[in-house]
Amino acid sequence: MTSGTSRTRRPSLQARLVAALVPVALAAAEPQTAETEDATQPWGLEQLMIELGQVQHSKAHFVERRYLKVLKSPLELSGTLAYDAPDRLVKRTLE
């Protein structure tokens, strides 16, 4: 079955995992103060991976909005993300 619309390319599994883990890492990270900030070290993927390596367990709520041409308003999903080191990520969609 083909249609006149082109298929959009889905992000890779690695990109989706990083996108899912960012809120978990941010929820688990300690807030930085002016004394603890290091102005020479920009926060990026490397720092994210270091901080994720220090997290043993974390849980966060999420809201995901999907925009589809066939719907008049976005499809909204919400639930929880749970991370258990080293390799378990569970996404529970509740609504």
PERA-V660963 format. One record per residue. N is the residue number from 1. RES is the residue in one letter. PSI is psi in radians with two decimals (999 if undefined). D_LAST is the distance of its C-alpha to the last C-alpha in Angstrom with 2 decimals. Layout:
BEGIN
n->{N & N}
res->{RES & RES}
psi->{PSI & PSI}
d_last->{D_LAST & D_LAST}
END
This chain:
BEGIN
n->{1 & 2 & 3 & 4 & 5 & 6 & 7 & 8 & 9 & 10 & 11 & 12 & 13 & 14 & 15 & 16 & 17 & 18 & 19 & 20 & 21 & 22 & 23 & 24 & 25 & 26 & 27 & 28 & 29 & 30 & 31 & 32 & 33 & 34 & 35 & 36 & 37 & 38 & 39 & 40 & 41 & 42 & 43 & 44 & 45 & 46 & 47 & 48 & 49 & 50 & 51 & 52 & 53 & 54 & 55 & 56 & 57 & 58 & 59 & 60 & 61 & 62 & 63 & 64 & 65 & 66 & 67 & 68 & 69 & 70 & 71 & 72 & 73 & 74 & 75 & 76 & 77 & 78 & 79 & 80 & 81 & 82 & 83 & 84 & 85 & 86 & 87 & 88 & 89 & 90 & 91 & 92 & 93 & 94 & 95}
res->{M & T & S & G & T & S & R & T & R & R & P & S & L & Q & A & R & L & V & A & A & L & V & P & V & A & L & A & A & A & E & P & Q & T & A & E & T & E & D & A & T & Q & P & W & G & L & E & Q & L & M & I & E & L & G & Q & V & Q & H & S & K & A & H & F & V & E & R & R & Y & L & K & V & L & K & S & P & L & E & L & S & G & T & L & A & Y & D & A & P & D & R & L & V & K & R & T & L & E}
psi->{2.14 & 2.74 & 3.02 & -0.15 & 2.57 & 2.59 & 2.41 & 2.58 & 2.27 & 2.52 & 2.69 & 2.83 & -0.72 & -0.76 & -0.70 & -0.67 & -0.76 & -0.76 & -0.63 & -0.57 & -0.35 & -0.87 & -0.60 & -0.78 & -0.71 & -0.65 & -0.56 & -0.33 & 2.51 & 2.49 & 2.45 & 2.51 & 3.02 & -0.56 & -0.55 & -0.25 & 2.42 & 1.86 & -0.35 & -0.25 & 1.73 & 2.54 & 2.18 & -2.77 & -0.72 & -0.79 & -0.66 & -0.82 & -0.62 & -0.81 & -0.67 & -0.61 & -0.36 & -0.20 & 2.18 & -0.62 & 2.45 & 2.66 & 2.44 & 2.67 & 2.62 & 2.71 & 2.20 & 2.30 & 2.22 & 2.21 & 2.02 & 2.47 & -0.52 & -0.14 & 2.50 & -0.49 & 2.78 & 2.59 & 2.12 & 2.18 & 2.51 & 2.75 & -2.57 & 2.65 & 2.31 & 2.30 & 2.25 & 2.13 & 2.57 & -0.23 & 0.53 & 2.09 & 2.13 & 2.20 & 2.02 & 2.02 & 2.05 & -0.55 & 999}
d_last->{30.79 & 31.28 & 30.41 & 31.92 & 29.04 & 29.17 & 26.46 & 25.10 & 25.70 & 22.84 & 23.31 & 24.93 & 23.29 & 25.18 & 23.98 & 20.29 & 20.95 & 22.84 & 20.19 & 17.59 & 20.24 & 21.47 & 18.93 & 19.55 & 23.27 & 23.25 & 21.54 & 24.17 & 27.10 & 29.60 & 30.35 & 33.65 & 36.57 & 39.57 & 41.57 & 39.18 & 38.35 & 40.48 & 41.11 & 42.49 & 39.28 & 36.56 & 33.00 & 31.74 & 30.54 & 33.38 & 32.57 & 28.84 & 29.90 & 32.36 & 29.83 & 27.32 & 30.28 & 30.72 & 27.18 & 26.95 & 23.42 & 20.69 & 17.06 & 15.02 & 11.68 & 10.66 & 9.40 & 10.33 & 11.69 & 13.35 & 16.35 & 17.76 & 21.08 & 20.15 & 17.43 & 18.65 & 15.80 & 13.60 & 10.41 & 7.94 & 5.56 & 5.32 & 6.59 & 10.27 & 13.40 & 16.33 & 19.84 & 22.85 & 26.16 & 27.63 & 25.35 & 21.99 & 18.70 & 15.48 & 12.12 & 9.27 & 5.89 & 3.82 & 0.00}
END
